[in-house]
Amino acid sequence: MDLEIRHLVLVRAVAAAGTLTRAGLALHLTQSALSHQLQDIEARLGTALFLRVGKRMVLTPAGEHILASAEGVLTTMERTEEAVRHLAGARSGVLRLTTECYTCYHWLPPLLKRYRGTHPGVDVRIDATATNDPLAYLLDGRLDVAIVSGQVHDRRIIVQPLFNDELVAIMEPRHPLAGKPYLRLEDFADQTLLIYPPKEESTFYQRMLLPAGVAPASLQQIMLTEAIIELAKAGLGIAVLAAWAVAPHVKAGTLRALSVTRQGFRRTWSVATLKDTAQLPHVREFIHLLAASPPFGTQVSAPHIARPTRASKRRVTAKTSRLQSL
């Protein structure tokens, strides 16, 4: 047999990195050594696996076939290793993690630090590329744990609810809508809406605006929380973000946060994993830590979000009555 496990690891690393230099860094090999090994594989197989297009390495059809096999073989090997460690009760292994929302990466680091303190033998790998479709990555064996807010209907996946949070509309304090007690969906119709993913993948757009038949005047896709916040501060659009993510800016008075509809727009976060993976000790203990350590409570946004209160309603009613008597 000409192909070895190390060859499959090399092909996967080069395909993922796009260049020999980056792949070498990931594999702790020099570019020269990596290039030599790749030439050895191609010589053994009698065909090229990559084409050099400028500075990038692009898979040939043969390379794509090898990569597809590599994913399956290496995933099986990794799962076998994990199963053996499970039998041995070892607190070590690899934990591949992603979330369904980029803002979650703001509160994950402290939790991961705590986990690493009790599980120094676990190699935690965050895969941000899986954010757009974490369940597919789980089912393909490319992830161990996904933190999701959407519905899961696949019986192969175990889901455990974690916590709730609220999505709020943010804007500059002098924005024409900033004085409202909350935003109606119709209020978005003549606004520039700043969103993370395309509208086809946006939770707020698909679950709220689309069913209501509301289309914003324009959409801007921004893949960075900080950039969305700064654009909203500058009055260049409004956005719908997690209340906890914008709380410091709201408290500082640089942003105004309003509930979306009178009832508010809430979502439930859960941790998802495959049934077999959930039995691995280091995965199970990570899930327990997640469940026991919500990054925020449901009350985080309450002190800072403008909501109509009974007292304010009575004041408005009294003021209206006085005006009507004049």
N, C-alpha and C positions, 0 to 999 in steps of 0.2 A: 504494500500500500504506500503510495507516494505522499499522500497528504497526512499531516500530523495535526494534533490539536493546536499547537503553536502557530501553524500556518493559518488555521481558521481564525484564531484570535487576531493575527496580523491583518488578514483581509477585512475583518469587521472593523478594526481600528482605523485603517486607512480610508475605508468607505465612509465612516462616520466623521473623521477629521477633515477629509478632503485634500490634505497635503501630507507628505512624508514627514515634514518637520513636526507638525502637530501630533501626528500619530506616534512619532518617536517619543515625544514628551509624555504622552499617555502611557506608553509601554516601557518608558525608561530606557530607550535605545537611541543611539545616535542615528542621524539621518542616513549616514553611510551604511551602518549595520542593517538598518531597515531595508534600504534599497537593495543590498546584497541578498538578504533573505527573500525579498520579493522576486528578484531575478532567479533565485534558486527554485522557487515554487513554479514560476512560469516555465522554466527549463524542464522541470520534471513533468509538467502537464503538456508541454509542447504548444502552449498558446498564451497570449497576453491576457491578463486579468484586468489591467487598467490602461487607459490612454492618458498621456500627459497633454492636457489642454491648458496652455499657459502655465500657471503655477498650480493648477488643480489636477487631482487624480480622478478620472471619471471611469466608472466600471464599464467593461465590455460586456457583451451578452454572456460570455463564459464567466466573467467575474460576478455578474448578477446571480448566476446559477450557484456558484460557490458560496456567495454571501447568504443566499436563501437556505442552503444546507447548513452553513455555519451557525445561523441563528437558531435553527432547530437543535443541532448537535450540542452547541454550547449551553443553550437553555436547559437541555436534558442533563448535561454534566453538572451545571450549577445546582439544579434541583436535587440531583443525586447526592451532591456534597452536603446540601442543606439537610436532606433526610438523614444522612449518616450522623451529622452533628446533633440532629434532633434526638436520635437514638442514644447518643452519648451524653445528652443533656448539656451540651456546650453552649455558652453564652457568646457565640461568635458567629460570623457569617457576613452576608451582604444584605443590606436593606435598601432597595430601590424605591424611591418615593417621588410622587408628584402631587400637585393640587390642581383643582379645576379653575382657580382664579389666581392671577398674578399677585394680587394684594396679600394673599395668604403667606407669601414668602417674607412678609414683614414681621409676622409673629412666630414663624417657625424656628428661627435661629435660637432663641432662648430655650425652647423646649428641646431642640436637638442637642444643645449643650448639656442639659440635664441628663438626657438619654445617654450621651457619650460618656458621661461621668460614671454611670452604672454599667455601661456596656462598651468598654474600651476596645473589645475585640471585634465589634461590629463595624463594618465599612459602610457608612451611610452615603448613598449617592442620590442626589436630587436631579431628576430629569425634567427640566423645564420644557423640553420639546414635546413632552407628553401632555402638557396642560390642555391643549385643545381637544384631545380625545383620550382621556385617561383609561376609560373602560376597555377600549380596544387594545391599549398597551397591556392592561392586566390580562386579558384573554389570550394575547399573543405570548405571554410569559416574559414580557420585557419590563414589568413592574411587579413589585411586591405589595405596595400599599398606595392607595389613591385617596385623597381627601376631596370629596365631591359634594356638590349641592343639588345636583339633578336627580331625577328618579332612576332607579336601577331595577330592571325587570328580568335580568338573567339569573337563573337559579344556580349557576356555577359560582356566582359572586355572593359573598357574605357582606352585609351592610349593617353597620352599627351607628345609630344617631349619636352626634357629639354635642352640638349646641346650635342655637339660633342667633341670627344677627339681622339687622335691618339695613336695607339700602335706602339712602336718602339722596335728594337732589341738592347739589351744591352750586353756588354762584357767588359772584362778588356781592358784598353787602349793599351796594347801591344799585343793584340790578332791579329793573322794573317789577320783577316777580318777588323780590326779597321781602316785601311787606305782607305777603299773603300768609295766612295761618298754615296752609299746606298747598301743594300743587295738585291740580286736577290733571288728568291725562291730556285733556285738550290744551293745557297750557304749553305743552311741548310742541304744538303744531307749527308755531312760527319761530322756533328756536334752533340754534346750532347745537346739536347734541354730540358730546365727546364720549366715545365708547372705546372699549378695548378691542374686541374681535369684530369681524364683519357682522352686520345686522342679523344675518342668518344664524349666527352662533351666540348672539347677545341674549342673555337671560331676560334682561329688562325689556328689550325690544320684542322678543318673541312671546313672553308671558303677559306683558302689559299693553304695550303700544299696538302691536299687530291685532290682537283680538278686539281692541277698541276702535280700530280703523284710523289710528292717528299716525301721521308721518311727519317727522320734524322737517323744518325748512332745509336743513342740511345735516350731514353726518361727517364727523371727522374721526378716523380710527387712530388712536394713540395707544401704543403698547407699553406705556410707562405710567405708573400711578402718579409719580411726582410731576410729570409733564402735564397730565390732565389737571391736576390741582393748580398748577401755575397758570395754565390757560384760563381756567375758571376764575382765578383771582384777578386776572387781567381783563375780565369781561369779554373774552373771546368765545364763550359758549357756556353751556351748563352740562353737568355730568351727573350720573347716578352711581354712587360709590357706597361701600360699607361705612356705616356711621362711625365705627371705631377707627377706621383708617384716616378719617378727616377730623376727628375730634380735637386734636391739638390746634389745628388751624381755625376751627370754629370757636374754640375757647379764646384764642388770641384775637378774634374779631376780624381776621383777614378773609374769612369765608362765612357765608350764610348757608345753613342746612335746613331743609324743609322735608317733612314727610311727603311721600308720594301717595296721594289720595288720603282721605280722612282716616282710613283704617291703617295706612302704612303698608309698606311692601317688605315682607320678611321672607327669609329662606332658612332651611334647615341644612346644616352641614353634617356629613356622615363620613365614616372611614370605610372604604371598600377594599376587599382582598379576596383572592380565590380561597375556596374551602381548605384545600391542602396547605396552602401557604400560611393560612391563619393558625395552623397547628404548630408552626415552627416557634420555638421558645422566644427567640429575639424579636420575631414579628408580633407574637401575642403580647409580649411585654410592652412593646412600643404602642400597640393599640390601647392597652390598659392605661398607659401614661397619657395618651391623647384624651381618652374619655375622662380621666380624673383631673385633667389640667386644661379646661377650656381657656383660650386666650383672653376671653372677655365674657362678661355676663350679658344677659339680654337688656340690662339696665344701662349699658355703657353710653348709649346715645341719648338717653332720656333727658339729662339735664341741659343738653345743648340744642335739641331739635325743637323748632317752633311748632307748637301744637295748640289748637284752640282749647282753652280750659273753660270750666263752668263759670269761673269768676270772670274771665274775659268776656264770655258770652253775656253774662248779666250786665257788665259795664256797657257793652255795645247796645243791649236792649234798652238800658236806662237812658243812654245818650240819645238813641233814636226817639224814645218817648218824649224827651225834653225838646228835641228839635220839632217833633210833630205838634207840640203844644204851643210853639211860638207863632 
